[in-house]
Amino acid sequence: MIAVKNLQKNYGKLEILKGIDLEIHKGEVVVVIGPSGSGKSTFLRCLNLLEQPTGGEITFEGQSITSKKHDINITREKMGMVFQQFNLFPHKTVLQNITLAPIKVKKQQQAEADKFAMELLKTVGLEDKKDAYPAQLSGGQKQRIAIARALAMQPHVMLFDEPTSALDPEMVGEVLEVMKKLAEDGMTMVIVTHEMGFAREVGDRILFMDGGVIVEQGTPAQVFGNPQHVRTQDFLSKVL
Amino acid sequence: MDITLFKMAYDYRDFFLTGLQYTLLLAVLGVFFGFILGIIISLLRMSKWGVLRFLATAWVEFLRGTPMLVQLFLIHYGLATFGIEFTPIQSGAITLSINSSAYLAEIFRAGIQGVDRGQMEAARSLGMKQGMTMRHIILPQALKSVLPAIGNEFITIIKESSIISFIGVTDLMFQARTVTTISYDGMTPLVIIAFMYFVLTFTLSKILGRLERRLNTDDRR
């Protein structure tokens, strides 16, 4: 579904990504772990071109999205993204946050968009908050709305950039629960996270990144149970 | 003195009301076109094209760096030598608009750059195009945060509009001098129009204050 070939990203002389090769299949849940500064977030943000790669190629559903002719907006409709800082639109209500893009981008009718939004709100357990503004929500609620907002575009893949890192500990669970449900429903997901328990439980494949490369990858059992690389062992011994 | 004040205000009410009419007309035109132009200029200043950025910056620097009176004369008398002639009202409206556009552009730019980067990213990640994101996500938040500064600029426009009396627009300032010429009273007409200007600006600042409070109910952060 997504194929990444020799992906590179530099900021001036600083090399963040030093050649990433990866294939992500439909329905797969790929969890990216690694120390801060290893390039995990940059990698994720390259997948929908929020960061413009300096080299390499990314294809999504058979189309090269890194080619100059490609209109990235069309691809982004099919790639949902959830951010560490939620990034809800503070001047819009919860319902408006969710329906804005479907109405403006997909040209859905208001009623149709509202109906689907209410279904999504039900899924994330926040129907009663439809008329609230983001400032009136807790962190965990905000993130669940952000997930609903991304899902409203009916994406083929969901990207999660440390979705629980900005949350108070007691709110992490409710967000992970929603993500788990999503994974069980067969959504293709790429998740950057520090939640090792979640990675082990929900991930089909774990990528360990360090220094701008994928050091090691495999099933959770392989990576967590029997890490091959010294750097992986070192990292896991610190976080587990 | 106080008796003369009211008597004069009443006796010459037609003069003052005409003046008020033109001052208001010019201020409204200046605010309206200055606002639209200001948004355009601020977007150009953040364009990815160097030429556009340069032109917009030059526009802002020139208009901020030269007296508005000079700008007014350049437009009204200077352009006339090239065969481009405007009526006094047109010249006044153009001068006020472009002059305030420079200040407003800087205010908007500060506001737009003050909106969290994540807002742009979130909207773009949903497939919204740049322009769409600006209109629905960035500008509403930017405008809200710079509303007090915009209000200041509007008040400035109302006051500065008095210079258009120089080219013969019968605004409040012009009418005050007319009344002085008729009545030989140099003081009272000025006090009257000072009061009228104040009522205009004070009302505006109250309206903006109310608008600000209303917008703030959205997101108490």
Interface residues (C-beta under 8 A of the other chain):
Chain A: N48 L50 N73 I74 R76 E77 M79 G80 M81 F83 Q85 N87 L88 F89 P90 H91 L100 A101 K104 V105 Y133 P134 A135 A146 R149 A150 M153
Chain B: D116 G118 Q119 E121 A122 A123 R124 S125 L126 G127 M128 K129 M132 H136 I137 P140 Q141 K144 D218 D219 R220 R221
